[in-house]
Amino acid sequence: MASVMEKLITPLASGPAEPPRNKVTVVGVGQVGMACAVSILLRELTDELALVDVVEDRLKGEMLDLQHGSLFLKTPKIVADKDYSVTANSRIVVVTAGVRQQEGESRLNLVQRNVNIFKHIIPQIVKYSPDCTLIVVSNPVDVLTYVTWKLSGLPKHRVIGSGTNLDSARFRHIMAEKLGIHSSSFNGYILGEHGDSSVPVWSGANVAGVSLQKLNPDIGTDKDSENWKDAHKMVVDSAYEVIKLKGYTNWAIGLSVADLTETLVKNLNRVHPVSTMVKGMYGIGEEVYLSMPCVLNSSGVGSVINMTLTDEEIAQLKKSADTLWGIQKDLKDL
Amino acid sequence: MLVSWWHLFLGAQSLYRHVLSMASVLQKLITPLSSGPLEPPRNKVTVVGVGQVGMACAVSVLLRELADELALVDVIEDRLKGEMMDLQHGSLFLKTPKIVSGKDYSVTANSRIVVVTAGVRQQEGESRLNLVQRNVNIFKHIIPQIVRYSPDCILIVVSNPVDVLTYVTWKLSGLPKHRVIGSGTNLDSARFRYLMAERLGIHPSSFNGWILGEHGDSSVPVWSGTNVAGVSLQKLNPDIGTDTDAENWRETHKKVVDSAYEVIRLKGYTNWAIGLSVADLTESLMKNLNRVHPVSTMVKGLYGISDEVYLSLPCVLNSAGVGSVVNMSLTSDEVSQLKKSADMLWHIQKDLTDL
């Protein structure tokens, strides 16, 4: 009366199942979380994917829908639960959980609400994956990356904010379109605070090493007759525009998180503009997170590139740092 | 006299330098070489409908790097533009250099593959026939436009009920039958392989098993063909798939039928699995692979079926579309199940107006 399984298959290697080596957890299965998950799956970056959320039905539904696509994927184990034990032994944990700003709500109030949520999430993540690298995506990302770092007790090189990785990708897309080339062939960084006051480093913008600023010294200023500054403005506005049109953004941020994940998992030492702890740089005296070009590898932020910034760019960074600290100092229970 | 000519010269030189510095960054940076019109796309994919299923198809096609141009079409213009922009913002991480969208089908011109996910879902208490007629009316606008702008394309129909709508699409398009495919039981089979493989502790790609016929409740699991490394499961357990099977393998097929309903109940819709399965079909068509997939094709003349209906059979897919159909060895019970589905589908189709 042997089962089909027993007749068909003879086990060879005994002992417990091998633990995962490249496990990724995504916390939060909203549109952003699922876009991150699908991008990571289709990029074949992980041997195990864990999903966590508080809404149990939706969580299970998303897990099943991904599992049903297993035939077409190279990630053999996809798990999900409200309980963080499913996240154990993750290399990378992507945090997309949190609440969005309500109409008329102050940023400080939003941040405090998200702090309360993160107080439940972050210690649990670290409990089950003490060696992980955390990528924080939830907004306002720079403040929440600081919050995550404080709540996690992890060294600063292992807590990253998605920061201006997406802003820079949008910038490169918009600039490259104007020049008729692929975005990967246009080099340009947006640094600092993710959002309205991000800093486009015009001095570094180049194609094949040819500096655009050398070709047009007015680039990025108000007196530029070509109005290149508008490209940065389009980057700042683009999130709002997509939200207005379709209700949220998810694909671009998902792809950018998969890009960061690839560098971390494969120990590539690629440079990405991500949010990192910048106290001590550019005269910043507070513990704040801002986006800088970081060399990422399997230990997290391996090092930071020292940018050659103009006085004005440095002043913008300092101003952002002050704004962020203004919010952070009033947060309770960190 | 000399002084004024000299001044004229200096003036001209200064004007020349000024004009030169008036050249744009683009002109200074880049010198065009090949002139002439832009190359048309060679591997263009269009997705009609940017709901959850359409976008999952689009993202899977993009991340699989199958297309050199992607076009999106829908009637809701805001959402359509938002989805296009969100994908374009990810261009840095993709190898599809052109992503376009529009309500007007001219954006779809010269597509190799067109994926149709548009249509309405069943309202509570609505008969299938009513749903089908509503979708026929929508397809009457969509399909002729698609064919007008991409007369050589292959159509993949995803919208449900997929077998009927693939028939409708074929009729409205005027295309030869080998160029109109329904996503059919490609997803059912993928779910079956996943669930069976889980029970056996192996990867779904190592479990071979086909679900054919009608997509949905009355799909037909071909138990005689199920195998791992060529070892037939039915030879190991002759009761497999029957009510007398002590291991109750039949339950796995039931789970496949129920799984769509379960996911819809839990998260409101399904999209990832269908998106991945459509990308899988697209890959075979684009790359002329001659891989075999269970997809919905016109089966009149096969298995004693005499009506023009679409049912899923194992089809060899290549760049012409359905290159050929694999002749399955089916039990008489399985053949009668197919015929029963065919009758039911024809019963719905014969009452459709304006095809």
Interface residues (C-beta under 8 A of the other chain):
Chain A: M1 S3 V4 M5 K7 L8 I9 M34 A35 V38 S39 L42 R43 D57 R58 K60 G61 E62 L64 D65 L66 Q67 H68 G69 S70 L71 F72 L73 P76 L166 A169 R170 R172 H173 A176 K178 L179 G180 I181 H182 S183 S184 V207 V210 L212 L215 N216 I219 E226 W228 S238 E241 V242 I243 K244 L245 K246 G247 T249 N250 W251 A252 G254 L255 S256 A258 D259
Chain B: S24 V25 L26 K28 L29 I30 M55 A56 V59 S60 L63 R64 D78 R79 K81 G82 E83 M85 D86 L87 Q88 H89 G90 S91 L92 F93 L94 P97 L187 A190 R191 R193 Y194 A197 R199 L200 G201 I202 H203 P204 S205 V228 V231 L233 L236 N237 I240 A246 E247 W249 S259 E262 V263 I264 R265 L266 K267 G268 T270 N271 W272 A273 G275 L276 S277 A279 D280
